[in-house]
Amino acid sequence: MRKLIDHIQMNRLLDRLAAVKEKLTPNERELFHKLKAKYREPGATGFDDKTCLEVMLRNIEIRRGYALDPKDTVGRIIDLPRTGDAEDP
């Protein structure tokens, strides 16, 4: 019964985020789409998925309060250090 309640709560949070997804940053939008696909099936579970969605909703309100535009936020950048092992031209 607990899994069903968690699934319903996740779908409600996903629905709330779907209504405001244009206000998500690129990283948040990517996670939103992954979680939305994951929770299409009732058996899906995740340790902190609900918390992630709640944080995204909170972030939208924080950005609104500070008049920040999510379009100005740069997407995820992973800058890996170069090693001498790679063959550079």
C-alpha angles and dihedrals in degrees: 000000000000092000091054091052091048090050092051091048091050092050091050091052091046090051091050091050093045088060092056103027092126086068093058123103117241092261092048091047090053092051091045092056092047092051092044090055091045094053097049087095119062095227096064118117135175134182099225105009093109091050091051092054092047090051091051090053090048091049091054090056092046092051090048090052092051094040092240120161114222089211088068091060116100118230124244114305120189111192108192119195115249119241130201091245096079119090106239120193 
